[in-house]
Amino acid sequence: MSSFHALELDDELISAIEKMGYSAPTSIQELVIPDAMDGIDILASAPTGTGKTAAFILPVSQFLLDYPNRDKTSARALVLVPTRELAFQVAEQAELICQFTDLTVGVITGGINYGTDKETLESNVDILIATPGRLLEHIENETFDCRDIESLVLDEADRMLDMGFGTVVNQICEEARWRKQTMLFSATLEGRGVNNFARDILKSPKVHEAVPSRKEKAKTLQWYHLCDNRQHKDALLEYHLKNTVDSCVVFVKTRERLHELKDQLFSKGFAISYLQGEMPQDKRLAALASFKSGETKILIATDVAARGIDVPDVSHVINYDMPRGADVYVHRIGRTGRAGAKGVAISLIEAHDFQWVGKVERYTNESFKARVVEELKPQNKAPTLVKKKKPKVKAKKPKASKAKVRTRKK
């Protein structure tokens, strides 16, 4: 599809898209938007950074423009997302798409005082972006009514399930049972969790799995450095922060490690921002704003930020600590190389984490090779990966069946 005009969107929406710098729909947008505009339920998956947000905001906005809210009821479109950061980023995209229309967008998430929520809900926004937990609180307190919801979107449904929101989301879906359309987006459609989730809330959905074009695919070069110890790892991190990165997200596994590293880098003169769990919302937004504006070039984060950071010019991702799973690794490195841009992902791996080399290669189906910085060569050799042999299972001899003696024969 050569342009957005072929999708039969209103001129106001097309003008907004062109102002945002997009001339043609991505693969996921081309697949989803026509069916979504026909009111069909959607089950879709697409890699990060391929325009997934616009794939649901555009048809939702077109529906609201085609059928205006003359009674000024509460929100008619609801988008549920797993994290606060993602909620604000989806809202930012929605506002840009709706900038030439009269449609309004609101956000409700945990970590924000209820007075702000009250203002949002009383303003009768057209599109509401919310995290499940906080929205359910408003439903239970009867400060939000789902009966006006006509379009429901679940973004990153797999992540919502991972975070334990399955029951909450099902409750919200039941409250919004008068809706006309539901769209569910997930990074992957594999696994029983997402499929069972979809079966419960979607009606005869159209399934779309986007295969991005070469232009859309993330061009992320990835490698690892073998580290002798913590000091060697720190030296490699500081080398890259000083010499190779323009804008970098550094991932660590715990809040304790985050604060250790934050203080350490700050003492060396690095300007940094950081993100972690259980962080006041105003501080989260300030950290992201500082990083997005370029005021700070380095963002240190725990995996709370692995999904939800959408900064177009992140040149590097550095895994200071390896994550808990290969899928999380993929989401981490997805913070760079977005929308076809080039990016670099570097992992700092000590001997006790060397198993990750094989795990990453198997999960991504790509080579994961070591590189060396001349002045910081490792002194130790890489451990040998020993494949575990499956124990031989001895075949059990079938037990001889005993003849059944009936009571009358006794």
Disulfide bonds with the S-S distance in Angstrom:
none
